Amino acid sequence: MAAVRAALRSYPVVALHGPRQSGKTTLARALAKGRAGLYLDLEDPADLGRLAYPMGVLRDARGLVIIDEIQRLPGLFPILRVLADRPRPPARFLILGSASPDLVKRASETLAGRVAHLDLGGFDLVEAGPSRTGALWNRGGLPRSLLARSDEESFAWRRNYVLDFLRRDIPQLGITIPAAALERFWTMLAHYHGGVWNGAEFARSLGTSEPTARKYLDLLTGAYVARQLQPWQENLAKRQVKSPKVYVRDSGLLHALLSVHNRHELLGHVKCGGSWEGFAVEQVLALLGYPSAFFWATHQGAELDLLVFHRGKRYGFEMKVADAPAFTKSMGIAMDNLKLSRLFVVHPGTKSWNLAASCEVVAVRDLPATVRTLR
């Protein structure tokens, strides 16, 4: 909430992005309490009707104006530009976009220099609290999933979420991809979670072309349910991986796509290590405020799960599901080649300790405190 308030003080328009049910509306309503303004939910036919002549409604608004599900009415963006350019504008606009690649594109083009973009991906480690760390990994950060009364109730909610996203949300964006085809792709992506993108392999498995497979990946990425972690290219005399790593962003949705119902099944699943990697990557990025981040790998076998550029320094993160991670040759190569200030090995255990010079093992519950030392 503090980040949104700070952005509203500096920009006439703040765009809060994230998938459905990630808490955007709850956050916006909390910000609106005690403040004069206007709240418009464009999934409400009455509010949508009020904006038949949007300039007449928005021009006279004062205080904080919240427009929820703005991707339903993209024609508002040019109007917001005009209103934002008024001298000493009497209103600030908080626009919420639910899984809309179109929102980012139009807002960036129309509101360039006038809008601050913030991501909201559900609960993180700080918000969930230490007692819910295991549940956060298993169920993911979407509030209704994490706070469900049981693992089975949470799993059922996530399966319905996947179906609703495919059958309702995607068509509402004007995208005409068959739901069954996109579900097959998303499920396949879950099985490749944490791997390097191979468009040819996806295309063969789907019976389609590489450009079509890439289109599906970009769609899910723009909808905030997948992540493409780009490779970092260092000036080295080594062949380096040049394709992105791909992840399902929310670990709970990943487990729903893999039909993993609970933590017991997760720990015995072949994708347990990949699941932990993706979960820890998302937590680090959320705690750092989504900084400039990459992965790094060479064809000789050296790699680093996450490379973060933060306040002029380079930090590395390795994600290990083992209770007692060891220092590896690959870690040493990454520290030396990438000139890391520090390397953190994040694991799901309960203890943290120094592993080597400038390298430490971090228990997941200690990750928020560790990240705070980098700020």
C-alpha positions, -999 to 999 in steps of 0.1 A, spaced: 0 0 0 29 24 8 42 20 -27 9 29 -43 5 59 -21 40 71 -30 33 66 -67 0 86 -64 20 115 -49 43 116 -79 21 106 -109 -14 116 -120 -21 80 -130 -10 48 -113 -16 15 -130 -19 -16 -107 -13 -48 -127 -18 -84 -117 -39 -115 -123 -75 -118 -112 -80 -124 -75 -46 -112 -65 -60 -85 -42 -60 -54 -64 -96 -44 -56 -92 -50 -19 -61 -28 -19 -78 -1 -39 -108 0 -16 -85 2 15 -68 32 -1 -101 49 -9 -113 48 27 -117 82 42 -108 99 9 -132 118 -14 -133 103 -49 -150 79 -73 -149 41 -76 -159 26 -110 -160 -12 -116 -162 -18 -153 -176 -53 -147 -206 -37 -131 -231 -28 -160 -242 2 -140 -207 17 -137 -200 8 -173 -232 26 -184 -221 57 -164 -191 60 -187 -211 61 -219 -198 98 -220 -167 94 -199 -153 129 -202 -184 143 -185 -181 119 -156 -143 120 -151 -136 157 -158 -155 169 -127 -141 141 -104 -121 151 -74 -97 132 -51 -89 96 -59 -106 80 -89 -104 42 -90 -112 25 -123 -113 -13 -119 -110 -37 -149 -100 -9 -172 -92 -33 -200 -129 -35 -206 -129 0 -219 -96 8 -236 -110 40 -250 -105 56 -216 -67 58 -220 -67 89 -244 -92 106 -221 -70 99 -190 -41 115 -209 -61 147 -214 -72 148 -178 -37 140 -165 -22 169 -185 -44 195 -168 -25 221 -147 -28 210 -111 -52 182 -118 -79 179 -91 -80 141 -93 -55 112 -92 -64 81 -111 -57 45 -99 -64 21 -127 -66 -16 -121 -59 -42 -149 -67 -78 -145 -46 -101 -166 -45 -77 -196 -15 -75 -220 -35 -49 -238 -36 -27 -207 2 -25 -205 6 -18 -242 -21 9 -245 -12 26 -212 25 27 -221 18 43 -255 -10 67 -245 1 77 -210 39 76 -214 55 99 -187 22 102 -169 17 67 -154 35 46 -128 32 9 -132 31 -14 -102 27 -52 -100 6 -71 -75 10 -108 -75 -7 -120 -44 6 -126 -9 44 -127 -4 64 -141 25 60 -110 46 23 -107 41 17 -145 46 39 -147 78 64 -174 89 36 -198 100 22 -200 64 55 -204 45 48 -240 36 12 -233 27 23 -203 6 46 -226 -15 20 -253 -18 -11 -231 -24 4 -200 -40 -2 -164 -31 -37 -158 -45 -57 -149 -13 -86 -172 -17 -63 -201 -24 -39 -194 5 -67 -188 30 -89 -217 21 -100 -240 50 -82 -270 35 -58 -281 8 -86 -298 -11 -107 -266 -10 -77 -246 -21 -70 -270 -50 -106 -270 -62 -106 -232 -62 -74 -231 -82 -87 -256 -108 -118 -235 -113 -96 -204 -115 -77 -220 -144 -109 -228 -162 -125 -194 -157 -93 -177 -169 -93 -197 -201 -131 -197 -208 -140 -162 -197 -110 -139 -191 -91 -146 -224 -122 -141 -246 -130 -108 -228 -97 -95 -240 -108 -101 -276 -85 -131 -280 -99 -160 -300 -76 -188 -291 -96 -220 -283 -96 -226 -245 -87 -263 -250 -56 -254 -270 -44 -228 -245 -50 -252 -216 -28 -278 -233 -1 -252 -237 -4 -240 -201 -2 -276 -188 28 -283 -210 44 -251 -197 39 -264 -161 58 -295 -170 87 -274 -184 85 -250 -155 121 -238 -147 134 -249 -180 149 -230 -210 123 -222 -236 124 -245 -267 99 -233 -292 104 -261 -316 97 -287 -289 65 -270 -278 54 -266 -314 59 -303 -321 40 -314 -290 11 -290 -298 10 -298 -335 14 -261 -343 41 -237 -355 68 -221 -334 54 -186 -339 20 -198 -326 37 -215 -296 55 -182 -289 23 -163 -292 7 -185 -265 37 -179 -242 36 -142 -247 -1 -141 -240 3 -160 -207 32 -137 -198 13 -106 -205 -16 -120 -185 7 -123 -154 3 -161 -151 37 -170 -167 71 -155 -165 99 -153 -190 132 -148 -172 156 -135 -197 192 -147 -200 221 -124 -190 249 -122 -216 283 -115 -200 313 -106 -221 330 -140 -217 348 -164 -240 321 -189 -234 290 -200 -252 260 -187 -231 224 -197 -231 203 -171 -251 167 -183 -246 146 -174 -216 137 -196 -188 99 -201 -184 78 -204 -152 42 -205 -141 43 -174 -118 20 -186 -90 32 -218 -74 -4 -227 -65 -15 -225 -101 15 -245 -111 5 -273 -87 -31 -272 -99 -19 -277 -135 4 -306 -124 -25 -321 -103 -5 -318 -71 -30 -316 -43 -9 -311 -11 26 -307 3 31 -344 7 25 -350 -30 46 -320 -39 77 -333 -20 75 -365 -40 69 -350 -74 95 -349 -101 89 -311 -104 95 -304 -67 129 -288 -74 116 -267 -102 86 -257 -82 108 -245 -54 130 -226 -78 101 -207 -93 85 -200 -59 118 -186 -45 124 -165 -76 90 -149 -73 95 -142 -36 129 -125 -42 115 -104 -70 85 -93 -50 105 -85 -19 129 -64 -40 101 -46 -58 106 -64 -91 141 -52 -100 161 -58 -132 166 -96 -131 180 -124 -153 193 -159 -151 227 -169 -164 239 -202 -179 267 -215 -201 267 -244 -224 296 -258 -203 272 -263 -174 277 -233 -151 245 -215 -142 228 -191 -118 191 -192 -111 187 -155 -105 209 -125 -112 196 -92 -97 210 -57 -104 202 -37 -73 216 -3 -63 246 -6 -85 255 -41 -73 251 -76 -86 235 -102 -64 231 -139 -72 204 -163 -59 205 -201 -62 174 -220 -52 180 -254 -36 153 -277 -22 179 -296 -1 180 -290 37 218 -287 37 229 -271 4 267 -274 -4 289 -249 -22 293 -262 -58 318 -255 -86 290 -239 -106 284 -214 -78 321 -205 -77 322 -200 -115 291 -177 -113 306 -156 -85 338 -152 -104 325 -147 -139 296 -124 -129 316 -105 -102 288 -110 -77 288 -89 -45 271 -117 -27 255 -151 -35 225 -164 -16 214 -200 -16 177 -201 -7 163 -234 8 131 -245 25 148 -255 58 149 -235 90 185 -226 94 208 -200 77 246 -200 77 277 -187 59 287 -212 32 318 -195 18 333 -161 14 304 -137 3 281 -167 0 254 -177 25 226 -202 28 193 -185 36 163 -203 51 132 -191 34 117 -177 66 149 -155 68 146 -143 32 127 -110 39 152 -100 65 181 -109 42 166 -89 13 161 -59 36 199 -58 41 203 -51 3 181 -20 3 
